[in-house]
Amino acid sequence: MARMTDKTFDAAEARGRTVMENESRASAARYDPASGRVVIDLVNGCTYAFPAHLVQDLQGAKDVDLATIIVDGLGLNLHWPTLDVDLYVPALVAGIFGTRAWMTRELAGIAGRKTSPAKAAAARSNGLKGGRPRKTARG
């Protein structure tokens, strides 16, 4: 481990102070089973809520497991002990609900289900041409 000097300690302390002053931190959190949302009261007086099923690590969890939330890490983390799940509050507030790969798949699935007049017209046009071309094996 690197030797801690007064200079590195002061720099680390300044970074920590910046995080404490600028990052979203929770003062309390609860699960509302009626709406299926996790509600976070932030230290700045704002309240943030999100549907639990949108979060990668909370998908499929039962209401009873979602009900116990511990605010941890000076308000930077939420912990669900029965699920062994920890989530970073600033990421949640920023709309980051899972890994980059997982969120990409989720958003692509949502986009694929959308319909539009242009998409319908393209499907009709392709249908008149015999539909989607068959994949051919390359050798």
RAJONOR-V181961 format. One record per helix or strand of 3 or more residues. SS is the DSSP state (H for helix, E for strand). FROM is the first residue (numbers start at 1). TO is the last residue. If there is no record, write none. Layout:
# RAJONOR-V181961
ss-><SS/SS>
from-><FROM/FROM>
to-><TO/TO>
This chain:
# RAJONOR-V181961
ss-><H/E/E/E/H/H/H/E/H/E/E/H/H/H>
from-><6/26/37/47/52/56/63/70/73/77/85/89/100/117>
to-><22/32/42/51/54/58/66/72/75/80/88/93/113/128>
